[in-house]
Amino acid sequence: MAFGGFSDNDAGRPMAQINMIPLIDVMLVLLIIFMVTAPLLTHSIKINLPRATTRVNIEKPETVTLSIDASGNLFWANSRIDDAQLAANLAGAVRRNPQPELHLRAEKTTQYQRLAEVMSAAQNAGVIKIGFITEPARK
């Protein structure tokens, strides 16, 4: 690879020498940068930190189970409720601190419309976390 100039007397002949000055300039700049930063990486303050053994306190939030059977009936913690009671129960759950998670359990044949209505009621009440309970697949 050769670099040529814009002079007319060479008539397009490639230059036989590589101009090394830009490459040397770049290498000198990099050398200076490394010389300045290298001492900063080796100096550190030795501190003897105290040791403590504690377990993380995992606080699981309370959960509320809402079941929906195939015919669309609602069960709040295994007791049957209607839509008016659902709204009241959701409002009560939202007021608790910390807010419990709502776990939905629906039968396989439950209509999607009914499930969507329940999820909409929960969202309108202000429920933040909703989870779906399923059975693990059998092998």
C-alpha positions as CSV (number, residue, x, y, z in Angstrom):
1,M,0.0,0.0,0.0
2,A,1.4,3.3,-0.9
3,F,0.4,6.9,-0.4
4,G,0.8,9.5,-3.1
5,G,0.7,13.2,-3.3
6,F,-1.1,15.7,-5.4
7,S,1.9,16.9,-7.4
8,D,1.8,16.8,-11.2
9,N,5.5,15.8,-11.6
10,D,5.0,12.2,-10.2
11,A,2.3,11.5,-12.8
12,G,0.4,9.0,-10.6
13,R,3.4,6.9,-9.5
14,P,3.0,5.4,-6.1
15,M,5.3,6.7,-3.4
16,A,7.8,4.1,-2.2
17,Q,8.0,5.3,1.4
18,I,5.3,5.4,4.1
19,N,5.0,8.7,6.1
20,M,5.7,7.5,9.7
21,I,5.2,10.9,11.4
22,P,1.4,10.6,12.0
23,L,1.9,7.1,13.4
24,I,4.6,8.2,15.8
25,D,2.5,11.2,17.0
26,V,-0.4,8.9,17.8
27,M,1.9,6.4,19.7
28,L,3.5,9.3,21.7
29,V,0.1,10.5,22.8
30,L,-1.0,7.0,23.8
31,L,2.3,6.6,25.7
32,I,1.7,9.8,27.7
33,I,-1.9,8.9,28.5
34,F,-0.7,5.5,29.8
35,M,2.1,7.1,31.8
36,V,-0.3,9.4,33.5
37,T,-3.0,6.8,34.3
38,A,-0.9,3.9,35.3
39,P,0.2,5.3,38.7
40,L,-3.5,6.1,39.5
41,L,-4.4,2.4,39.1
42,T,-1.8,1.1,41.5
43,H,-2.4,3.4,44.5
44,S,-5.2,2.4,46.8
45,I,-6.0,2.8,50.5
46,K,-6.0,-0.3,52.6
47,I,-8.9,-0.4,54.9
48,N,-9.7,-3.3,57.3
49,L,-13.5,-3.5,57.0
50,P,-15.6,-5.1,59.7
51,R,-17.3,-8.4,59.0
52,A,-20.8,-9.2,59.7
53,T,-22.9,-12.3,59.0
54,T,-26.5,-11.6,58.5
55,R,-29.2,-13.2,56.4
56,V,-31.3,-11.2,54.1
57,N,-34.7,-10.7,55.6
58,I,-37.0,-11.6,52.7
59,E,-40.4,-10.4,53.6
60,K,-43.0,-12.1,51.4
61,P,-46.1,-10.0,50.8
62,E,-49.4,-11.4,51.7
63,T,-51.3,-13.1,48.9
64,V,-55.0,-13.2,48.2
65,T,-56.4,-16.0,46.1
66,L,-59.3,-15.3,43.8
67,S,-60.7,-18.4,42.0
68,I,-63.0,-18.5,39.0
69,D,-64.8,-21.8,38.2
70,A,-66.0,-22.8,34.7
71,S,-69.4,-21.2,35.1
72,G,-67.9,-17.8,36.1
73,N,-68.5,-18.0,39.9
74,L,-66.0,-16.1,42.0
75,F,-64.4,-17.5,45.2
76,W,-62.4,-15.1,47.4
77,A,-60.1,-17.2,49.7
78,N,-62.4,-20.3,49.2
79,S,-65.7,-18.4,50.0
80,R,-68.1,-17.6,47.2
81,I,-68.7,-13.9,46.4
82,D,-70.6,-11.9,43.8
83,D,-69.3,-8.9,41.7
84,A,-70.3,-6.3,44.3
85,Q,-68.4,-8.1,47.0
86,L,-65.5,-8.5,44.7
87,A,-65.2,-4.7,44.3
88,A,-65.4,-4.2,48.0
89,N,-62.8,-7.0,48.7
90,L,-60.4,-5.5,46.1
91,A,-60.8,-2.0,47.6
92,G,-60.0,-3.4,51.1
93,A,-57.0,-5.3,49.8
94,V,-55.7,-2.1,48.0
95,R,-55.8,-0.1,51.3
96,R,-53.6,-2.6,53.1
97,N,-49.9,-1.8,53.5
98,P,-48.1,-3.6,52.0
99,Q,-50.6,-4.3,49.3
100,P,-51.1,-8.1,48.9
101,E,-50.6,-9.8,45.6
102,L,-53.7,-11.0,43.8
103,H,-53.4,-14.6,42.6
104,L,-56.0,-15.7,40.0
105,R,-56.9,-19.3,39.7
106,A,-59.2,-20.0,36.7
107,E,-60.4,-23.4,35.4
108,K,-59.3,-24.4,31.9
109,T,-62.8,-24.0,30.5
110,T,-63.5,-20.5,32.0
111,Q,-64.5,-18.0,29.4
112,Y,-61.9,-15.3,28.7
113,Q,-64.5,-12.6,28.9
114,R,-65.1,-13.4,32.6
115,L,-61.4,-13.4,33.3
116,A,-61.0,-10.1,31.5
117,E,-63.8,-8.6,33.6
118,V,-62.1,-9.7,36.9
119,M,-58.7,-8.4,35.8
120,S,-60.4,-5.1,34.8
121,A,-62.1,-4.8,38.2
122,A,-58.7,-5.4,39.9
123,Q,-57.0,-2.8,37.8
124,N,-59.8,-0.3,38.5
125,A,-59.5,-0.9,42.2
126,G,-55.7,-0.2,42.1
127,V,-54.2,-3.7,42.4
128,I,-50.6,-3.5,41.5
129,K,-49.5,-7.1,41.3
130,I,-51.6,-9.9,39.7
131,G,-50.4,-13.4,39.2
132,F,-51.9,-16.5,37.6
133,I,-51.8,-19.8,39.3
134,T,-51.4,-22.9,37.1
135,E,-50.7,-26.6,37.6
136,P,-47.4,-27.9,36.4
137,A,-47.4,-30.0,33.2
138,R,-47.2,-33.7,33.8
139,K,-44.6,-35.6,31.9
